[in-house]
Amino acid sequence: MQYQKFDFTGLKCPLPVLKARRALKPMAIGQSIMITADDPAAPIDFKHFCETAGHKIEHQSEENGLFTFVISKLS
């Protein structure tokens, strides 16, 4: 599957989530984005964002302080 990829490393809360929201807005339902971020709060922030905005985290991983998320637009 192809994703639009966004690198939000170096950005602190709430910027990664705000930029993800902006990236998802013009996309069609069912499309996904891949995000990398190094903010330690990113896992909590993206979980809350997806729960409240109606999106889904399809994949989440962490390696050496770098978080990767694949988020699908569901609404």
Buried (B, 14 or more C-beta within 10 A) or exposed (E): EEBEEBEBBEBEBEBBBBBBEEBBEEEEEEBBBBBBBBBEBBBEBBEEBBEEBEBEBBEBEEEEEEBBBBBBBEE
